[in-house]
């Protein structure tokens, strides 16, 4: 075992910058008690921007020790060599960098809204920024983790602040309930994760590094008489279950609706975007690192997760009247769509090519999904507090919104149409690329399920647009106030709207870029 | 240089359209002088350019076509299409007619539409757009441009028929024209695709090249048949002629320009342009000749009893177009084009003349309320007589030469020539009769339209919008008369390019011209298409056609002038043939009963039963099922953490079963 060097720290610089920012916020609270809120907001945005910058430009080579191969992310677009740090507990590849970038951009867009949204609820406390930065840093480590132990620790780092954030509205019963529910069920999931790690440890004669695991397990005979193989299978199932919990896949979805609805909407959008990005990325990475002899056995389980999530999410969303709950169930369905990319034909000669295509499609889909989710939840959050008091928004409340609040109606409809997969919005192309991968690898049944579910989903998304623009019967005085009530929120909202439209229009180059960047991710 | 001029000539009317269109969009009465200058000027200059180009052009033979490429439109593998214009003998001929008569009718319109303050600019915008489209139709160097123009003129026709769109009948007539034409267009497209499939190109020269030596008669018959269906629609032949009489709902200059002189002859032009196809399809050609003959006869029969002055002329147009198709069908392309030209002259004259009458009488179109106008409108009456003499085939006037040439070629056609000739000669008699009937009823009966009008105004003063004119005639300006005089002169002299060889002992000039410019290998027509006729027979033919023309004149004179019989009020006709003729042989009713109602019923069946019950039921059922599922699944969402934990554990156990079920 080598000693840690400065290179290890440089390699994880984006995450470290976030952590540094969090600590700085704590210090500033003592140094500048009067301006602590402004300082926290500023620092959070500044460090996030800095982390993005670091990720995009990479660390200049002159900073490196002689002969070292440490490199974070070379300028966007160039092939990324693999970089390892902390004794191969952390590994950077194109795949990791892409998804890290996504997380940081989503964090920045969320932070821009945060101050106004939290202040309107009278919940603008310094600790909120602290929690978000810690959680995001945890997610960066989570994606980059190459060792199961690090994976576990990173997951905890990202989850613990979230429990706090879920219960952020301490005067609200439902918020407190959400925090507790999320915590209790997460504990269960974490248990499974540890149990799974233990099983794999045993099955592979004491390995926790994903790479080593892969090579060790892939040599096992695929036989019921070989106990380590069975333990290996059990291990994968437990680990998958834990990550599926984070991804919000059926049957580990129970918490989603209650926690999404109970938490304040700003936190909901944090969970629905950042956590989802990280969870699908890690899930994909784990599937990549499951050797084929194990995957052939475990894959049907994934298929049940994916198909079950699509149908459960969409069918349940059909009957929801509360907007946040509807989007909660819809997020389960979207997780299901993405999970279809975790399934590959067994014994295919083109496996590497299919996996590359799948990773690019996943990247594109989750990027579009995150942008649309943040957009929709931001609009909902602003609508909730529009007339001074917090309310729950139902579909009925949207009636005539197009007339009373054109911007909100437009943004909400834009998001709903993108989710529904209407061209030329980003949601359409996301589904298109998923279908292309599925059809290209011969998984016609899954493609059919995705298509059927896209159809199902159009109904409830279209209802939102319908209520906003066509249903003028009831002209309530509800839901007034601008959709984006601060300059920062306006910038963020417009950036998201442009992304939802623009990413669809330039989908082809983006996908190509993602494909090029995805070289080697195991 | 010439190529640039050619492109300018084609696109200039679009400039007029844009100017007038923008003026029309302002929504208030535009400056009429400005509109007139832009509208008339663009077409007149275009005409001037065509004249100049014609004078400049050295050779007119096949292969001497001047081709000006404006820009490449499509550049695909296997299909190159350019906005290219072809100036050759055929298209020059058509361009002269389109822009020449177009200019005259534009001038006329400045007088005729003067009262339409609000819609003046819109009217000229449409007319200019029509000229632009028509020039693409005739000058385009490939079938795609022809089709573009074909659809463009159809659109303009629709817009102009329904020009008074607030009147229900005008809007309905516009729709009828458009829809009927679509049936033809579908056939035309099929023919075009077949031709493309055969030759691999839409460009004329390539098509001609590939067709030379191609002898699969069955295939060419099919292509020709479908192309002719397109012509049926555009050029109003049985069974698709029904739209043209209704199209008279449009302003009269439109009837003259589009529905008499130019657009409706597009089918004839198309046949001339694709002569090699039709020459290779003798059976379809004979079929075309018989459709033409039948249409000529049938429409003339209807024209006999119509009381609306424009309706008479409309059926007359259908009938004359039938003559042209007869000529094209028997392979007499020169004769067909000749009649196209003379017809353009005298029919435009007659339409514009009738427009002048209508205008003078405060928009009265019923001939029963006219009469004795000769006293008041001497020049107009004389011009009208010129047109009538020309169309009825009195020697010395243009219609005589062209019609006689057609009848002669019909007679000598190898297949059913005698029958065709019989149809033609009877039509000539009917034509003469209905035309003079129109003249006598309008200009010569003893009762005076002016006093009739005054009477009706005193009786019930419902012509509120025109009451400020009082009872007198509306004065007609120089811009009404100038085009009429020019067209009158042309109606007389236009025929001398086609003096019959019986008199000159040589092939008529116009026939020589078209034999040269059309892509027809010399001598091709003679082989198998024609039987010869003796000189005596030919003299007899000519004598016969002159005789029937005079007979028609005499009959009309006796019935309407001497006995002073007025057509009886609608529906009072006793004799079946007269009654049927008056009711247009109930063709509209027949179509409605046989086609429209069944289709409508089927559509309602689809809507009420198939869609509303079956498909909607299915969709609603699926939706209801999905919602029911959702409601059931929703119950799993209890809100209790313990339940959720149970789901997780149960799910995990199930996952284990699924996975380990696969381990052998």
Interface residues (C-beta under 8 A of the other chain):
Chain A: X180 X181 X184 X185 X188 X189 X192 X222 X223 X224 X229 X230 X233 X234 X237 X238 X240 X241 X245 X250 X251 X252 X253 X254 X255 X257 X258 X296 X297 X298 X300 X301 X304 X312 X315 X316 X317 X318 X319 X320 X456 X459
Chain B: X623 X626 X627 X629 X630 X631 X633 X634 X637 X639 X641 X643 X644 X645 X647 X648 X650 X651 X652 X654 X655 X656 X658 X659 X660 X662 X663 X664
